[in-house]
Amino acid sequence: MIPPTFTTDGVAETKCSAAIATNGSNIITVTDAGGYASTGSWIDILTQTAIGGIVLYGLYYIQSTPSGTTFTILASSNATATV
């Protein structure tokens, strides 16, 4: 997997260090060491990234921030593998 490059609400372009998909779920957990994401913000994934059978690209609403360095988004379809 190529780490997605993204921006969060106008913050400088960032690369996340990991993304986790679970088979049968459309919830994607993204790790951002910079901790720029906040619930209710949007991220723009600038590079197409395949994870768990899903291709992420474009704008995603940040659903939650389970920790200071992770956030969740919803993909348009369910993952077909756990990664």
Secondary structure, DSSP 4 states (H G I P E B T S, - for coil): -PPPEEEETTPPPEE-SEEEE-BT--EEEEE-TT----TT-EEEEEEEEEETTEEEEEEEE--EEEETTEEEEE-SS-BSS--
